[in-house]
């Protein structure tokens, strides 16, 4: 599902206009980005948690030359699914 399909599905489910739904989704993405950028997490009970994880520096290999390289430490955005979402994906009734 892409963003356009998501907007259509949510607009239909909530009986809101596609324009209002698109604005809401855009606002969520902006707020989520700003929150994660500050290093904070977003917890949606029953759905999951968006968080920032730290990756340590490590050794790697240049795939083109096979030459060893140093990969610097970094931060990555991550999502951890909540139990209700896990159960829904695995078709468990709750």
N, C-alpha and C positions, 0 to 999 in steps of 0.2 A: 504494500500500500504506500503510495506517495502522498505528499502533502495535500494535493488537490483532492484525492480520493478520501483522505482523512477529513478534510473540511466538509465534503459532501456528506459523509457518513454521520458526522457529529451534528451538522445542520439538520439533517433529516431526523435524527434521534431526539434532538432538543426542540425541534420546530422553530429554530432561529434562522435568520437569513444567513446566506453563505458569507456575505461581507462581514457581518457581526462575528460569525464563527471564526473566520480567517483572522480578524483583528484579535480575538481572544487567544487563539493559538500563537499568533505572533508575540503577543504580550507575555504569554507563558514562557516562550523560548527566550525572550529578552530577560525576564526576571530570573529564570533558571540559569542562564549564562552568567549574569551578574553575581548571583549567589554562589555558584561554583567557582567563579573567578576569585571571590573573597576567601575561598577555602572552606565554605560552609556546605552542609548537605541539605537535601530536600527529602523529607520523609512523607510519603503518602501511605498511610496505614491501609493495609490490605492490598496494596498494589506493589510498592517497592520504594527503594531509596536511591536517589541520585547522589553521588559523592565524588570527591577528588581523591585519587590514590597516587602515592609517590612511587616512582620506579627508580631503582638504584642504578648508578652507572654500571656498565657491564662491557665485556669484550664481545665483539662481533666479527663478522667476516664480510668483506666486500664481495657480493655475489658475482660481479663481473670479473674481478681479478683474483679473488681468493685471498686477497691481502687482509691481515688482521687490522681491525679498526677499534677505536674506543667509542662506545655509544654513551653520550652524557646522560646524567640523571634527568628525569623529567616528571611532570605531573600529568595524569590522564583522567578524563571524565569516565565514570563507570556507573553502571546501574546494577543493583542487587534486587532481584525479584522477591516480593513478599510471599508468604505462604499461600494466601488466597489466589494469587496469580499463578503460582506453581501448580496448585491443585486444579485450577481451571484449565491450564495448558495440558495437564495430564488427565483431564476428564474425571477428576474425583469430585463427587458431590459433597457439598458442604452445607 
